[in-house]
Every structure is written in C-alpha cells, then in structure tokens.
Amino acid sequence: MKSNKTPANTKKKLLVVDDHPMMRQGLAQLITNEPDLVICAEAENGRQAIEAIPKAKPDLVLADISLPDKNGLELIKDIQALHAGLPVLVISMHEESLYAERVLRAGGRGYIMKQEGGKKLMEAIRQVLGGRIYVSEKISSKILEGLSGHSANASHPKVEMLTDREFEVLQLLGQGRGTREVSQQLHLSIKTIEVHRANIKKKLGLKTATELIRYAVQWVETQSVGQ
C-alpha cells in the first residue's frame, strides 16, 4: 500500500528569518502542514541567517524586510554575494509598492505582504521554488508599465534615483528620526548619515535641511495612505 507522505529528503527546505517569535511560530506551523515543505532553520536577524545557510542548506529563504541588525535589502544582497542563486522571498507588513521593486533589484525573487494569508503565501513559496518571480498583479502591472515607459504613477519619480540606503534614510527621516537616531538604527556613523542626507538633497533638488525633512515627512505620509 502506497504512503501519501513525502519522504523527508525530498521536501523543499525553508529558512525563516523574522525577529518576532510568534511570526516564526505561525510560519512554521503553516509550512509544517504542507506535505512537500519543511522548516530547516530559523533566524531572528541577518547575522544568524547568514550563519545558518551553510549548515541548513535551504532551498528558499523566507525573510522579513525589517530586521534588528540590518535592512532586508542588505541581507538579500549578502545572500546573493555568498550563495548566488539561492532564492529569497520577502514576507513583510510594509506596503508592497514601497519595497517590491527594490527587493527584485537586490536579487530577491518575490514579495508578499503578511496580511495576504496562508493560501497566498503557499502559492508564492511554490512559485518562487519553481523558478518564477512572485509579486501581486498590481505591482506586476506597475513594473511592466515602467519597462514600457508608460508608468502612470509618477508622483515621486525622483525617489527612484535614490540608492537603497538613501531610500532607507529618507524613510527614517520622514518618520521623525534625527540624524543620531538614524545612525544608531542603521549602525552607521553620524558622518555617513550626513553624507547620505547631502546626496538625497542633491538628487531630489532640495537646498536646505528643512526642505529635506518636509519632503521626507510628506513622502512617508503619501505612501502610507495612498497606495
């Protein structure tokens, strides 16, 4: 009589990276219920994730974008530098329109928001494991429009010129963080943050620190309510 169970050595192995224990538990429970998937390791920050990969040998990394020691975009770049081709699917509470394209540019293979639910998550996991990219239809359309040069969403085109680190600094400034707070959160020197601020001002055509803060606050507000 044939067994319906998938042999453990043929299951696809997932590494879960999230700093919230309850989130990791929930994901583990969802994934463990799937016959063809298994959690091979968990990590609560980027450093643990990088250390776990050679030992656990995952087929897919499922990572949050907000981690205590480094931004998820930096983690994706580190993973691709050290383990080229290892797919990373980002699962995050942050609005997809803010991060999905940057995740793909960093080398990630997909982006799904946490509120999408278990069924959508499993669809995303299997799509990425199958060698395809996963984003929502809305973001897929936006990317295709951008490639065709007919993007309808050009409210803040200059922001796209910022590097990932400058983008991160702009967001934190828009959330009301001062230079010292930003430097502490990103584990960078105050001088480095000041250089980033100067580069952001130049790229956005802003002349003073006040204009930069006003722009950052307005940008964060429009992103949180408009998309």
Order of alpha helices (4+ residues) and beta strands (2+ residues): beta-alpha-beta-alpha-beta-alpha-beta-alpha-beta-alpha-alpha-alpha-alpha-alpha-alpha
